[in-house]
Amino acid sequence: MPVVLGYTPDPAEGDAALEADAVTALAPSAEAAARHVQLLVLATPPRATLDLIELLADRIEAGTILSDVASVKAPIMALARARGLSRCFVGAHPLAGTHGSGFAFATPDLLRGCLVYLCYDADRGEDAGRRVAAFWSTVMEATPVPVDPSEHDRQLAWTSHLPQAVAYALARVLADRGYPASAFGSGARDTTRLAASRPELWLEIFLQNREPILQALDAAGAELAVVRDRIADGDEAALIALLTPAADFRRSLER
């Protein structure tokens, strides 16, 4: 029976994980969790991930693979390389989760079937990459896909970080109107769901992936201005020509 050793600075989270059999034992510190393990996964926000890489870089034992699950990859991969971890570090990002954080939002099948991006040094980290890919495909039943860290961050700026920023902006606009909660139907609730995410986490992501996100926000702002202009013009043909491809795209995501 494999041992799953966990560490969290929050005792309540650790107790909950133990009670649910998500881990078989708890370590007293991050350093202790890194000893005598085959795979060490940093399941923390980007800034904490960077701090932990710094803390543990000189403590990683021969044969141990170090990985993470943060949604920004370029700065994390750069630090791992700078700290001499290219042979044993594999950055990962599973495309799964909810707006919630903490063990209370964990479910046994949360990652099953999801796509997970993997970043590793193609020259020195290929063996580690294969081992982490095998972990995700066999243990987690996910689909690992290698990707360049910078390309990952550019793509996620559009597919994840932009929707998050838009949800925050929309929630702010709606909050300023002062309408009661009962006034908001499923449309408003669905489109602002992401805004319930922990702001401290997204502060880190927005700033660490700043340039790609700014490009995405500029494009979204320009498109919103076009929608406004079409409505102001009252041109039905132009407006339907604008809205129809958007509706077709959204429906295609459900196929």
N, C-alpha and C positions, 0 to 999 in steps of 0.2 A: 504494500500500500504506500503510494508516494506521500511524502510529507509536504504540506503547503504551509509555509511559514509566513506570517503576516506581521506588519508593523504599522501602527498609526499613532500619531500624537494624541488622538482623542480616545480615551479609555472606553467610552460608551460605544464608539464605533467598533473597537476591537472586540468588546464583549458580545455585541450583536453578531459580528462575523463568526465568532466561536460558537455561539448558540445555534446559528443556522448551518453549522458545519461547512462554511465557506472556506475556513482555514482550520488546520489541525493544531496549530500552536501559534502563540504570539511571542514576538521578540521584544526585548526591553528597549531597543534603539534601532535606528536605521543601520548603524554599523554592525550590530549583532545580527540583523536580518541578512546581511551580505556575506556572512561566513558560511563556508561549506555548502553552497547551493549550486545547482546546475544552471538555473535560469532565475535572474533577478529582474523583476518588472517594476518600474517606477510609475505607479498609477496616480500621478499628481499633476497639478496645473503646470504650465510652462516654466514659470519662475522657480517654483519649488523643484522642478525637474533639473533645471540648470544648477541650482544649489546642491542638489543631491549628487549630481555627477561630479561636481567639485569635491564634495565631501568624501565620496567613495572611490574616486579614481585610483588612488594609491592603495586601496584595500581590496580591490577585485582580485580574487585568487585565480590561479591558472585553471582553465577549464570552465570557468563561470562565464555565462553569456549575460550581458546587461542590455536591457531594453526599456522602452517607455511606451506611453500611449497618448502623448500630448498631440494636440491638433495643429501645432506649428512645428515644422521639422528642420528648416535650414539653420536657425541659431543653435538648436540642440545638437545637430550633427556636426556643426563647426566646432562646438566646444568638445564633443567627444573626440574628434580628430586632434584638436589641440592638446588634449590631455593624454594622448597616446593610446586611445581605446579603439582604434580602427579595426583591430582584429576581433574584438569581442563585443562591440556595441552595434545593435540593430534598432534603429528607430521604427516605431510602429504607430499606426493610427487607424483604429477600427471605426468604420463609419456606422456607428450605432450609438444609442443613448437617448436621453430625454432632456428636458429643461431642468430636471432636478439633479441634485448632487448628494453624495454621501451614500452609505450602505443602505439606507431606507429605500433608495430607488433602484437597488440592484435586484435582478431577477435571474434565475438559472439559465434562461434561454436568451438573455439580452444580446449576446454576441453571436448566437448560432445563425449561420447563413449569411453573415454580413461580409462586406468587402473590407479588407484590412490592407492598408498601404504599408510597405516595408522599405526602409532606406538603410543602405549599408555600403561600405567601401567595396567597390567592385573588384579591386585588386587584392586587398588584404582581409576583407570581411566576408568573403563568399561562403566559407564554411559556417560561420555564425548565422549568416542569412538563411542558409538551408535549414539549420536547426530551428530557428525561430519560425520559419515558414511551416515546418513540420508540426511545431507546437500549435500554431493557429489552425492548421487544417485538420489535424487528428484529435487534439484535445478540445479545442474550442469550436470545431466544425465550421470554421469560417473559410473565406477564400482569400489567401494572401496574394498580393500583386506588388512586385518591385516598382519603385518610382524614384525619380531624382528628387532630392529634398526641395530644391527651388521650384521645380515644376509642381510638386505637391502643394506648396504654399500659394503659388499663383492660382491653381485650380480651386483650392479651398476658399480663397478670398472671394471667389464668385459663387461657389455652391453651398458654402456654409457661413462664412463670416459676413458677407453682404446681407443675406436674409436675416441674420441676427441683428445687424445694425439697423436695418429697415424696421424690424419689429420693435426695437427700442424707440426709434423715431416716431413710429405710428402710435405707440403707447403713450409717449409724451404728449403728442398732439391731442389724443383723445382725453388724456387726464386733464389737460388744460380747459376742456369744455365744461367740466364739472357735472356731467351727467351721472345719474346713479348707476350702480352695477346692473340693476334690472333692465336698463335701457340697451344693453349690449347683447346682441344675438350671437349666434354661432359664428357668423362671418368675422365679426370683430374679435371674438374670443380665439378663433383658429389662427387669424393672421397676427395676433399679438402673443401667442403662446410662448414663443421663444424669449420674449421680454421678461418672463418670470425667472429666467436663468440667473445665476449668481453674478452680479455685476463685477465683482473683483476678478473673477476668472476671465471675463471678456475684456476687461481693461488690459490684462496681460496680452491676450491674443491680438487685440486691435493694435497695440503698440509694437508688438514683436513682428507683426506681419503688415506693417504700416503702408508701405508703398503699393503693394498689390491691392490692399483694401481701398486705398484712396482712388485708384484707377476704377475699381468696381463701383464705388460710390458716385464718382463723377458720371459714369455711364448711366447709372440708375437715375441720377438727378436729371440728366438730359432727357431720358426717356419719359420721366414724369412730367417734364415741361412740355414735351410733345403731346402727351395725353391732355394736359390742360389746354393747350392751344387748339386741339381738335374739338374739345368740348366748347371752348369759347367761340370758335368759328361756327358751331352748329352744323357742320358738314357731316351728314349721316354716313355717306359713302366712305369718306376718309376715316371716320371714327370706327366703322365696322371693319375696315381694312386693317386698322391698327389692332383692334381687340381680338379678331378671329385667330391670327397665328398664335397669340398668347394663350388663348383657350385650348387650341390644338396641342400646343406644347405641354400644357399642364395635364391634359388627358393622357398624353403619351407616357407620362411618368407612372401611370397606374397599370400599364400593360405588362 
